[in-house]
């Protein structure tokens, strides 16, 4: 059985009906039906507090640093000076927290569709939602697709920190949305999107890349090990009109970085773009080639 | 509940009692109590046939290429000419299969403690156990620790393809064993050992590295994404008396490689040694430094 089960005290998430990942639950901290989804935060036995939307793990305190460092720092250390950053989704605050560590970032607009996620995380995931205390952040509770279509503001980096493409995040994987995002990026801008699993979500990734390809001259995929998503090996897509994630990576800026990171470093940045052979081959016709490091 | 459950048709493996990974089981193909462990091979719904020893996933047809390519090709593309290779454990044959793809390998000795594992895999995992048909391979059914202590043969590469350090594999994580292995390596030899998870098995990894450090002048850790082991991010240890896994990597030889691999390539080889910051920092005093790629 899926979902949080009071009797067994295990939360289990299914991946394509043949594979699952489970966490022992000590206590349910929050549970509500929002207008968009079921939002739960549970205290796990081994992974800290964990946000679960519609039965799918979004973030757990113990390892959220992996996902949030990789979605935020890769584009920000490639863009020469990202002053304005748009985050779509990411209502837990973790992505914005990492973005706001960059002193060159003057303004972050975070567009989350579900106010209940923000409220729950502000109360029970303070190490992520700390981002909302930063005066550089503006929180907009709105549909990201509609926001992207109508906003007149322009951004240097756009990060789509979405859940899976079912339920409220469905439109975030659509070509119309990528067209809007391409339009609201300033010259030299970068788009990074949550791109699911290269092992389990091949059809979805192919559709996503084909859609992004229409609007971006450069398209890459980079990988990281997500410990609390099924299968471990997960991906982000990196799209730009020219900036290269390896050639334009500002390693000297990273070397001067004052604060410790927990997952990201210069080696990890470059290594993330070295795709395993089955991934590289599958997308060789869609993604831009990169030299082997 | 752990183990293969006929009623629910799910096999679940626990990691440290608070985290589990589960696979839908279509059918049990083989189940026996060997003198050493419970050996099962099940047909999963999504991952092909899967070998399970004492309730722990060893290998699944769908993704075994990741583990076996990474344990075998990393040392073999660093060693300039590995003629003799010793594999300890690996009774499914997958590691030996990858080793035997190298034309310079004249002889492989595979020492597996449990004949039941070999018999079961020969019948139900033929894509792995194909290695046993190669005339260059000698299969020895024996305790790897005792074999390493007494053999007079010398090897260029030793691969310890072990299960977790409980049950029959316990001695494979012991310092006495590493002393034996250091002694039976020829000059310029390389030892690679299965090194568990850098996220979940930190105390074990520290003990393993400290034990190997006594006998090897160079010690490194490299990572890969194991899709069917809990947590996804898993590790191998690389030990030598001087060969460096980056500087001595024979990329031109890989470029001439005739057959397609599915995970390993030159970029993946180098990327595997780029440790996430939390791993790099923890082992900075034990492991040798490597330049960032």
Interface residues (C-beta under 8 A of the other chain):
Chain A: X10 X12 X16 X17 X18 X19 X20 X21 X22 X23 X24 X44 X45 X46 X47 X63 X66 X199 X223 X225 X226 X227 X231 X232 X233 X251 X260 X261 X262 X263 X264 X265 X266 X267 X268 X270 X271 X272 X273 X274 X275 X276 X277 X278 X280 X281 X292 X293
Chain B: X10 X12 X16 X17 X18 X19 X20 X21 X22 X23 X24 X44 X45 X46 X47 X63 X66 X199 X223 X225 X226 X227 X231 X232 X233 X251 X260 X261 X262 X263 X264 X265 X266 X267 X268 X270 X271 X272 X273 X274 X275 X276 X277 X278 X280 X281 X292 X293
